[in-house]
Amino acid sequence: MNPTIPTCLHGSDWAATAQVSMAGLSNTKTVVKPDPNFHRVESVNPIHLPEIDNDCDGASACTMKTIVVVEAIYDQLLPADTGLQMISASELKTKLVSRQNAWTHGGKKSQAADFDKTDAGDLCA
């Protein structure tokens, strides 16, 4: 996990928002609190995977902490930064915790194994 350094970006706010949406727990007592971290997505040693750090029972208010992996992709720049080329990331490769996994740890275990409720259809609509 990336350390928190005031002068260095820890992770992507976009990835945190996407994880909350993907978890599908907005109408429950479980609040998803993602901790996005910048790492290479394809890393093998060490391997970086999204994870859930605690369980919630769904009956009482609870904060489910997750770790999200984000890799910022940059286009090859010209040798000199003249201001003509974009210097921001052109892509964010992201590994999120699945909705099924979030439901299992977020207090919706009885519904988590049902593919038609967790993964079928358009989750982004």
Backbone as CSV, one residue per row, in Angstrom:
resi,resn,N_x,N_y,N_z,CA_x,CA_y,CA_z,C_x,C_y,C_z
1,MET,0.838,-1.167,0.000,0.000,0.000,0.000,0.889,1.238,0.000
2,ASN,0.478,2.250,-0.757,1.253,3.478,-0.836,1.169,4.269,0.463
3,PRO,2.288,4.827,0.902,2.240,5.685,2.090,1.543,7.007,1.739
4,THR,0.997,7.657,2.746,0.374,8.959,2.537,1.447,10.028,2.678
5,ILE,1.730,10.708,1.573,2.724,11.780,1.540,2.013,13.016,1.007
6,PRO,2.024,14.137,1.727,1.267,15.320,1.318,1.597,15.838,-0.083
7,THR,2.821,15.638,-0.554,3.229,16.168,-1.863,3.115,15.146,-2.987
8,CYS,2.562,13.967,-2.693,2.482,12.904,-3.697,1.065,12.336,-3.736
9,LEU,0.516,12.164,-4.935,-0.828,11.623,-5.080,-0.832,10.139,-4.732
10,HIS,-1.659,9.758,-3.787,-1.733,8.393,-3.253,-2.468,7.446,-4.203
11,GLY,-3.541,7.931,-4.819,-4.354,7.103,-5.700,-5.339,7.972,-6.460
12,SER,-6.206,7.351,-7.231,-7.142,8.066,-8.096,-8.519,8.209,-7.442
13,ASP,-9.009,9.448,-7.349,-10.362,9.672,-6.830,-11.403,9.029,-7.742
14,TRP,-11.129,9.000,-9.047,-12.044,8.369,-9.986,-12.197,6.881,-9.648
15,ALA,-11.102,6.206,-9.349,-11.156,4.778,-9.026,-11.933,4.537,-7.734
16,ALA,-11.795,5.437,-6.783,-12.551,5.310,-5.527,-14.048,5.421,-5.796
17,THR,-14.428,6.383,-6.630,-15.846,6.555,-6.987,-16.365,5.337,-7.737
18,ALA,-15.554,4.809,-8.656,-15.961,3.623,-9.424,-16.147,2.413,-8.509
19,GLN,-15.291,2.270,-7.498,-15.414,1.132,-6.575,-16.699,1.208,-5.764
20,VAL,-17.052,2.394,-5.307,-18.301,2.551,-4.546,-19.489,2.162,-5.412
21,SER,-19.481,2.596,-6.672,-20.569,2.267,-7.600,-20.609,0.768,-7.893
22,MET,-19.447,0.180,-8.163,-19.377,-1.241,-8.500,-19.829,-2.120,-7.340
23,ALA,-19.574,-1.705,-6.107,-19.943,-2.513,-4.944,-21.448,-2.694,-4.840
24,GLY,-22.228,-1.701,-5.255,-23.683,-1.840,-5.239,-24.283,-1.927,-3.848
25,LEU,-23.677,-1.253,-2.882,-24.163,-1.315,-1.506,-24.726,0.020,-1.032
26,SER,-25.083,0.909,-1.949,-25.527,2.257,-1.572,-26.846,2.260,-0.801
27,ASN,-27.693,1.265,-0.971,-28.976,1.218,-0.265,-28.929,0.314,0.956
28,THR,-27.738,0.149,1.536,-27.575,-0.700,2.720,-26.919,0.108,3.834
29,LYS,-26.703,-0.527,4.966,-26.034,0.136,6.092,-24.518,0.073,5.969
30,THR,-24.030,-0.556,4.908,-22.592,-0.680,4.685,-22.107,0.470,3.808
31,VAL,-21.116,1.188,4.287,-20.488,2.275,3.530,-19.150,1.753,3.014
32,VAL,-18.934,1.871,1.704,-17.690,1.400,1.102,-16.682,2.549,1.134
33,LYS,-15.508,2.294,1.718,-14.447,3.297,1.795,-13.221,2.756,1.060
34,PRO,-13.090,3.099,-0.236,-11.958,2.601,-1.015,-10.673,3.368,-0.712
35,ASP,-9.563,2.667,-0.814,-8.239,3.261,-0.698,-7.498,2.950,-1.994
36,PRO,-7.623,3.828,-3.010,-6.950,3.554,-4.281,-5.449,3.772,-4.161
37,ASN,-4.685,2.895,-4.785,-3.224,2.967,-4.764,-2.684,2.844,-6.181
38,PHE,-1.718,3.667,-6.516,-1.060,3.573,-7.818,0.011,2.486,-7.782
39,HIS,-0.138,1.486,-8.655,0.837,0.407,-8.841,0.721,-0.061,-10.285
40,ARG,1.711,-0.784,-10.749,1.603,-1.405,-12.066,0.590,-2.537,-11.970
41,VAL,-0.386,-2.538,-12.854,-1.450,-3.538,-12.821,-0.922,-4.923,-13.168
42,GLU,0.036,-4.999,-14.076,0.555,-6.294,-14.518,1.651,-6.842,-13.608
43,SER,1.987,-6.177,-12.518,3.069,-6.636,-11.645,2.835,-8.063,-11.177
44,VAL,3.892,-8.849,-11.202,3.817,-10.225,-10.747,4.528,-10.377,-9.403
45,ASN,5.615,-9.643,-9.210,6.354,-9.735,-7.959,6.774,-8.337,-7.520
46,PRO,6.134,-7.716,-6.571,4.971,-8.218,-5.833,3.696,-8.065,-6.652
47,ILE,2.727,-8.910,-6.379,1.459,-8.836,-7.092,0.530,-7.873,-6.354
48,HIS,-0.152,-7.046,-7.114,-1.067,-6.070,-6.531,-2.490,-6.411,-6.968
49,LEU,-3.327,-6.754,-6.002,-4.716,-7.101,-6.274,-5.639,-6.278,-5.382
50,PRO,-6.865,-6.016,-5.849,-7.813,-5.332,-4.970,-8.205,-6.260,-3.825
51,GLU,-8.564,-5.668,-2.702,-8.934,-6.503,-1.560,-9.930,-5.781,-0.664
52,ILE,-10.600,-6.576,0.164,-11.506,-6.062,1.192,-10.854,-6.372,2.534
53,ASP,-10.743,-5.363,3.391,-10.007,-5.522,4.641,-10.862,-5.902,5.845
54,ASN,-12.176,-5.832,5.736,-13.022,-6.197,6.873,-14.394,-6.641,6.391
55,ASP,-15.149,-7.275,7.259,-16.507,-7.733,6.951,-17.528,-6.869,7.680
56,CYS,-18.698,-6.720,7.058,-19.832,-6.035,7.673,-21.008,-7.003,7.669
57,ASP,-21.833,-6.968,8.704,-22.946,-7.916,8.779,-24.210,-7.429,8.082
58,GLY,-24.270,-6.154,7.730,-25.438,-5.620,7.045,-26.559,-5.195,7.970
59,ALA,-26.524,-5.641,9.212,-27.581,-5.309,10.173,-27.310,-3.984,10.883
60,SER,-26.041,-3.636,11.021,-25.691,-2.385,11.698,-24.773,-1.559,10.798
61,ALA,-24.696,-0.265,11.075,-23.849,0.628,10.285,-22.398,0.155,10.354
62,CYS,-21.760,0.139,9.205,-20.397,-0.387,9.131,-19.689,0.245,7.933
63,THR,-18.383,0.441,8.054,-17.569,0.924,6.946,-16.706,-0.224,6.448
64,MET,-16.895,-0.597,5.183,-16.112,-1.665,4.576,-14.934,-1.031,3.847
65,LYS,-13.720,-1.349,4.297,-12.518,-0.776,3.717,-12.001,-1.667,2.594
66,THR,-11.741,-1.050,1.446,-11.231,-1.788,0.298,-9.955,-1.134,-0.215
67,ILE,-9.152,-1.916,-0.912,-7.976,-1.389,-1.597,-8.200,-1.605,-3.087
68,VAL,-8.000,-0.549,-3.864,-8.174,-0.559,-5.308,-6.807,-0.309,-5.946
69,VAL,-6.492,-1.007,-7.026,-5.209,-0.856,-7.705,-5.425,-0.068,-8.997
70,VAL,-4.615,0.968,-9.189,-4.735,1.839,-10.363,-3.350,2.032,-10.980
71,GLU,-3.282,1.930,-12.305,-2.049,2.240,-13.026,-2.346,3.355,-14.010
72,ALA,-1.618,4.451,-13.879,-1.766,5.575,-14.812,-0.873,5.325,-16.025
73,ILE,-1.467,5.414,-17.223,-0.731,5.195,-18.466,-0.482,6.552,-19.118
74,TYR,0.779,6.804,-19.458,1.165,8.067,-20.075,1.659,7.814,-21.489
75,ASP,1.327,8.711,-22.401,1.848,8.633,-23.761,3.319,9.022,-23.745
76,GLN,4.045,8.506,-24.735,5.455,8.858,-24.816,5.561,10.336,-25.165
77,LEU,6.314,11.046,-24.386,6.444,12.483,-24.576,7.658,12.812,-25.432
78,LEU,7.669,14.024,-25.929,8.850,14.519,-26.621,9.969,14.699,-25.600
79,PRO,11.221,14.692,-26.041,12.332,14.826,-25.091,12.238,16.083,-24.217
80,ALA,11.714,17.159,-24.753,11.597,18.391,-23.975,10.124,18.697,-23.724
81,ASP,9.794,19.081,-22.501,8.425,19.467,-22.166,8.225,20.912,-22.588
82,THR,7.692,21.084,-23.786,7.522,22.432,-24.353,6.117,22.974,-24.140
83,GLY,5.242,22.169,-23.567,3.865,22.600,-23.375,2.964,22.221,-24.532
84,LEU,3.522,21.633,-25.570,2.726,21.240,-26.739,2.088,19.864,-26.571
85,GLN,2.692,19.030,-25.743,2.189,17.668,-25.544,1.440,17.561,-24.224
86,MET,0.448,16.673,-24.200,-0.297,16.399,-22.978,0.628,15.703,-21.969
87,ILE,0.574,16.126,-20.710,1.410,15.487,-19.700,0.575,14.721,-18.673
88,SER,-0.738,14.678,-18.863,-1.595,13.912,-17.955,-1.738,12.482,-18.467
89,ALA,-2.235,11.608,-17.619,-2.428,10.212,-18.004,-3.503,10.119,-19.081
90,SER,-3.287,9.243,-20.055,-4.275,9.033,-21.116,-5.209,7.878,-20.788
91,GLU,-4.849,7.080,-19.775,-5.639,5.909,-19.416,-5.376,5.567,-17.953
92,LEU,-6.393,5.044,-17.270,-6.226,4.525,-15.915,-6.655,3.065,-15.900
93,LYS,-5.686,2.162,-15.876,-6.009,0.741,-15.734,-6.368,0.530,-14.272
94,THR,-7.486,-0.122,-14.026,-7.986,-0.216,-12.662,-8.440,-1.631,-12.333
95,LYS,-8.084,-2.099,-11.149,-8.575,-3.369,-10.626,-9.475,-3.042,-9.444
96,LEU,-10.755,-3.395,-9.562,-11.739,-3.140,-8.516,-12.165,-4.453,-7.867
97,VAL,-12.666,-4.365,-6.645,-13.275,-5.515,-5.986,-14.594,-5.804,-6.699
98,SER,-14.876,-7.050,-6.994,-16.107,-7.400,-7.698,-17.340,-7.139,-6.838
99,ARG,-18.468,-6.962,-7.501,-19.725,-6.755,-6.779,-20.066,-7.986,-5.932
100,GLN,-19.830,-9.163,-6.468,-20.122,-10.396,-5.720,-19.288,-10.456,-4.436
101,ASN,-18.016,-10.107,-4.530,-17.150,-10.102,-3.355,-17.589,-9.031,-2.354
102,ALA,-17.963,-7.848,-2.847,-18.434,-6.769,-1.969,-19.708,-7.183,-1.235
103,TRP,-20.623,-7.835,-1.941,-21.869,-8.281,-1.295,-21.589,-9.358,-0.249
104,THR,-20.656,-10.251,-0.537,-20.316,-11.304,0.411,-19.763,-10.706,1.702
105,HIS,-18.922,-9.690,1.585,-18.308,-9.068,2.768,-19.133,-7.909,3.322
106,GLY,-20.131,-7.463,2.572,-20.903,-6.290,2.972,-22.266,-6.582,3.563
107,GLY,-22.542,-7.826,3.914,-23.788,-8.158,4.594,-24.913,-8.623,3.698
108,LYS,-24.624,-8.894,2.423,-25.661,-9.407,1.514,-25.282,-10.811,1.043
109,LYS,-24.768,-11.629,1.953,-24.266,-12.959,1.594,-25.321,-13.837,0.943
110,SER,-26.566,-13.725,1.386,-27.611,-14.587,0.845,-27.881,-14.305,-0.631
111,GLN,-27.579,-13.106,-1.097,-27.815,-12.743,-2.491,-26.535,-12.756,-3.321
112,ALA,-25.374,-12.875,-2.671,-24.095,-12.698,-3.353,-23.794,-13.748,-4.415
113,ALA,-24.314,-14.955,-4.266,-23.989,-16.009,-5.219,-24.883,-15.979,-6.452
114,ASP,-25.898,-15.146,-6.452,-26.829,-15.079,-7.573,-26.282,-14.154,-8.658
115,PHE,-25.768,-14.750,-9.723,-25.170,-13.991,-10.815,-26.132,-12.946,-11.388
116,ASP,-27.418,-13.290,-11.492,-28.389,-12.371,-12.081,-28.577,-11.107,-11.241
117,LYS,-28.251,-11.160,-9.958,-28.357,-9.970,-9.108,-27.060,-9.210,-9.000
118,THR,-25.919,-9.900,-9.085,-24.643,-9.225,-8.893,-23.976,-8.752,-10.168
119,ASP,-24.095,-9.515,-11.253,-23.301,-9.205,-12.427,-24.049,-9.085,-13.746
120,ALA,-25.277,-9.546,-13.815,-26.019,-9.473,-15.074,-26.502,-8.041,-15.306
121,GLY,-26.689,-7.714,-16.546,-27.185,-6.384,-16.879,-26.094,-5.347,-16.903
122,ASP,-26.475,-4.092,-16.985,-25.541,-2.976,-17.076,-25.340,-2.374,-15.690
123,LEU,-24.169,-2.569,-15.096,-23.883,-2.070,-13.760,-23.585,-0.573,-13.755
124,CYS,-23.350,-0.013,-14.914,-22.974,1.412,-14.985,-24.157,2.317,-15.250
125,ALA,-25.314,1.772,-15.530,-26.471,2.591,-15.877,-27.056,3.250,-14.655
